[in-house]
Amino acid sequence: MALRSFVKLSAVTNLSDARYCAGMYVNMIGFDLEENSKNYTSPQKFNEITGWLSGVDFVAEFESSHPEKILTLVNEYQGINFIEIQEEIHLRMLINSSFGIIFKKDLRSEEDLDDLIAKAMFFNDFGVILHLVSHSLEMNDTLIQKLKVLAESVEVLIGFGIEPMTVLSLLEKTGVKGIALEGGEEIKPGLKDFEELADILEVLELED
């Protein structure tokens, strides 16, 4: 079994999400290592979860930590393949590290997307993957066209506007690398409602 698209699962906090999505052959599983974050994952919890997983890349996710602190922290977590940051100014301090780099950008306007297009050559030259989210933009034809232009120059993961009925069309029209989904809280330890994740992943599932 495999998926039609590259998939990253972000902000994983429990083994239920991680095992389910690894079993569905997602490509990346991300853990929030930003101290004081509600989704913070300690080294012990990270080891407890990842010890059950195989065949996926692990992403250390940060919001505002300084690169020096990031590189110190990730040494406490065995098996990290990628670092995801949200501060663009920190990119140049991390792109020459031994980790793959993901830049998460919250798009507040279409102009933010235009800015990324203008910088696409830099991202491509240093192998930076873009993870785009938005709490203010709705997916429309103009946005889709701009995402297509961006995806022609750099690897892009879309983390918004994803619906089971339209995800395949969105992937085809934009030509992006894939999508990014988010984990969620367990109802209680070991009990998880997978409906939202499952609806999208099952659409992407390839028939044997």
MARVEXKOL-536916 format. One record per residue: x, y, z of N, C-alpha, C in turn; residue in three letters. Coordinates in steps of 0.02 Angstrom, whole numbers, plus 50000, padded with zeros to 5 digits. Each point is the difference from the previous one (the first is absolute). Example, Ala and Ser with C-alpha at 12.3 -4.5 7.8 and 13.67 -1.06 7.14 Angstrom:
residues 2
506604971650390499555005950000500455006050000ALA;499825005349964500425005950003499615005550037SER;
end
This chain:
residues 208
500424994050000499585006050000500445006250000MET;499775005249967500375006349999499505005749990ALA;500245006150005499585005949990500185003449934LEU;499515003349970500105003449936500435006250008ARG;500075002550060500345006350012500454999550061SER;500505004350001500425000950059499575002950055PHE;500074997450061499605002450057500445001050061VAL;499945005850031500325001450064499465000650053LYS;500104996850057499555000750057500355004350052LEU;499705005650018500315004950045499724999450071SER;500395002550048499785000850069499724993650031ALA;500354994549989499784993750028500135000050075VAL;499514997850038500065000050073499884993150031THR;499814995249959499834993550028500164994349953ASN;500074994150029500184994149961499454997949952LEU;499375001350019499444997949957500055003349931SER;500085006749999500085003549936500604997449962ASP;500564999450035500634998249967499964993049969ALA;499744995250037499974993149974499504999549942ARG;499445003450008499504999849946500285002849935TYR;500315005950005500255003249939500614996649971CYS;500434997350043500564996049975499744993949963ALA;499464997150026499704994249967499675001749934GLY;499835006549992499725002449937500545002649953MET;500634999250021500585001749959500075007549986TYR;499875004150053500175007049993500765000549998VAL;500265005549975500725000749990500375003150058ASN;499685004850033500325003550056499525000550059MET;500284999350059499625001150062500385005250041ILE;499655005550016500315005650035499815000450073GLY;500485002250041499905000750072500195007150020PHE;499575003250039500125006850024500514999750058ASP;500595002849987500525000150052500105006950029LEU;499535004549986500035006850027499794999850073GLU;500465001650045499854999850071499435004950016GLU;499574998150046499415003850022499434999749950ASN;500074996449945499454999049954499524994850028SER;499365000749984499504995250025500124993149971LYS;500324999649942500134993549968500714997650010ASN;500365003150048500714998350010500094992550013TYR;500494997149967500174993050009500694999450031THR;500044996950058500634999150035500414994549966SER;500664999850011500404994649972499734993150020PRO;499794999350062499744993550023499374998049960GLN;499545004749993499384998549964500154998749926LYS;500465003949972500204999049930500264992949990PHE;500434997750045500274993249994499474994750009ASN;499525001350045499464995250011499584999249937GLU;499885005649964499594999749939500394997249941ILE;500595002849988500374998149940500284992950004THR;500054997450060500244993150006499544994949968GLY;499375002049988499514995649968499965001049925TRP;500375004849974499925002049930500604998249957LEU;499874999149936500544998949952499775002449931SER;500495001749958499845001849931499765007149991GLY;500075004350051499795007149994500575004450022VAL;500025006249975500475005050023499705003950058ASP;500415001750049499785003750058500215007349994PHE;499535004550016500115007249993499965003350069VAL;500525003950016500005004150061499705006849982ALA;499435001750030499635006049982500105005450053GLU;500195006149977500115005750045499635006149974PHE;499835004450046499665006349981500485005950000GLU;500365001050056500415006150004500684998950032SER;500174993950018500644998750032500595002149956SER;500535002350031500605002049963500354993849972HIS;500295000449941500344994249970500504996550045PRO;500395003850039500494996950044499654995550051GLU;499445002450027499624996050048499694994049965LYS;499755001049939499704994549962500504994449990ILE;500595001749978500514994849985500224996550064LEU;499985003450056500164996750064499444995350020THR;499385002349993499434996050021499934993649959LEU;500085000549934499884994149959500504994450014VAL;500565001650030500474994750018499734995550055ASN;499485002350035499694996050052499474995249972GLU;499875000649935499484996049967500334995749946TYR;499984993650009500324995549952499564998749940GLN;500295000849940499634998349939499685005849964GLY;500135006250022499725005949965500335000749932ILE;499595000749948500245000849931499945007249975ASN;499475003550022499865006749975499875004750059PHE;500155006449989499825005350047499525004749964ILE;499435001550032499525004749973500005006350044GLU;500075005849968500005006350036499495004849969ILE;499835005350039499525004949976500305007049994GLN;500635000850021500345006449996500464999949939GLU;499815003849948500394999949938500725002450012GLU;500105004550046500665002750013500494994650025ILE;499734994550026500424994750026500224994949947HIS;499735000549941500154995049948500744999649985LEU;500335005649991500705000049980500454996950053ARG;499784999850062500404997150053499904992450006MET;499524997449962499854992850005500104996249935LEU;500035003549944500004996449936500644996049988ILE;500535001550037500614996149992500094994850055ASN;499474998850038500024994750051499914993349965SER;500034994750039499934993349972499274997949992SER;499535004650015499294998449997499685003249939PHE;499484996649974499595003149950499615005750032GLY;499845005249962499675005950029499325001149968ILE;499505001250043499325001849978499845006950028ILE;499765004449958499805006750022499245000349999PHE;499705000750060499275000550006499805007349998LYS;499565001649953499785006949991499255000550005LYS;499775004550044499285001550007499845005649951ASP;499634998449948499825004949949499425004350025LEU;500145006450008499485004650023499675003749942ARG;500355000149942499735003349941500324996849938SER;499725001449942500304997449938500695003049989GLU;500125005950027500665003149993500544995850034GLU;499824996550053500494995550033500224994549952ASP;499534997649960500164994949951500435002949943LEU;499865006149980500415003449950500725000650025ASP;500085001550064500665000750029500394993549998ASP;499654994550014500334993449997500204998349928LEU;499585001749953500164998849929500645003749981ILE;500065006250025500605004049985500634997050030ALA;499934996250054500574997050035500094992649983LYS;499614997549952499994992849986500694997349983ALA;500405003849964500674997649980500434998650061MET;499965004450051500384998950061499784993550034PHE;499344999150008499754994050032500234993749961PHE;499955000349935500194994349959500754998650004ASN;500405005249998500734999150002500234996550063ASP;499655001250055500204997150064499554994250022PHE;499574997649955499594994250014499495001050054GLY;499775006250009499505001450052499304998149975VAL;499644996250040499314998349985499545005250032ILE;499505002349964499525004950027499384996350025LEU;499795001650061499394997450029499535006050010HIS;499495000549959499575005849999499344998850037LEU;499855004450047499364999850035499685006949995VAL;499365000350014499665006550001499364999550041SER;499895005150040499385000550039499555005649973HIS;500235003249946499635005749974499834999449926SER;500364995749963499884999449929499584993949984LEU;499565000749951499624994349975500294998049933GLU;499994993549987500274997549937499565002249943MET;500295003649952499635002249941500444999349938ASN;499745001649942500384999049938500645004149998ASP;499985006150025500605004250000500544997150045THR;499804997750058500474997050047500294993549971LEU;499574996049970500234993749970500525001349945ILE;499885005149959500475001649947500675002350029GLN;499995003950053500625002350031500374994150033LYS;499634995550030500314994150029500334995849946LEU;499694999749942500294996349944500665003149978LYS;500015006649995500625003549981500554998650051VAL;499835000450064500494998750053500264992949998LEU;499534995249990500184992950000500444998149941ALA;500025004149949500444998649944500735001150016GLU;500135003750055500695001750019500234997150066SER;499534998250044500194997650066499494994950024VAL;500214995550044499544995050027499535003250051GLU;499354999049990499495003250041499534994850030VAL;499865000950065499494996050034499435004750019LEU;499394998449979499425004250017499694997550065ILE;499905004750047499714998150064499345003450014GLY;499665002349948499355003150010499574998949937PHE;499345000950007499554999049944499964992849976GLY;500144995350044500014993049981499354996750021ILE;499644997649953499374996450012500004993449963GLU;499694994850028500014993449967499745000249928PRO;499495004049987499695000149934500425003649948MET;500455004350022500375004249953500764999150003THR;500254995950045500734999550010500364997649937VAL;499724995349965500334997549939500025005449946LEU;499465003649992499985005449952500505005550018SER;500045001650065500465005150023500724998149985LEU;500174993850012500684997649987500165000449925LEU;499514998149960500115000049927500075007149973GLU;499585004550023500005006849974500615004050022LYS;500254998850060500565003850026500674996849984THR;500024993449994500634996649988500475000150059GLY;499735001050060500435000350060500274993150017VAL;500504999950043500314993850022499504995750038LYS;499585003250042499524996250039499625004450049GLY;499744996850053499595003550049500284999050070ILE;499795004350046500184999450070499375000050042ALA;499924994950040499424999350044500235000850072LEU;499535000850046500195000850071499714994450041GLU;500384997850050499764995150047499515003350048GLY;499744996150045499515002750048500064996550067GLY;499635002550048500024997150066499624993450003GLU;500254995550041499634993850012499395001450044GLU;499464996249988499415000550043500194997850071ILE;500374994650003500344997750060500574995649975LYS;500504998450043500584996349976499804993749961PRO;500234999649938499864994149958499375000549961GLY;499595005150012499365000749964500015006449960LEU;499924999449934500075005849956499474999749945LYS;499705005749985499535000549945500405002049937ASP;500084995149954500405001149940499615002649941PHE;499365001750010499575001449944500275005449953GLU;500235005650028500235005549958500624998249961GLU;500494996950034500604997849965499844994649950LEU;499604995250021499864994249958499645002049936ALA;499545004750004499615002049941500465002449944ASP;500535003850019500465002649949500494994649978ILE;500294996450047500504994949983499694994549957LEU;499384998250013499694994649961499885002249928GLU;499875006449990499935002549931500674999449963VAL;500545001050036500674999849970500284993049992LEU;499674995250031500264993150000499964996949931GLU;500554997149979500024996449936499754992950008LEU;499644997749950499774993050002500594995449988GLU;500014994350035500524995049989499954997049931ASP;
end
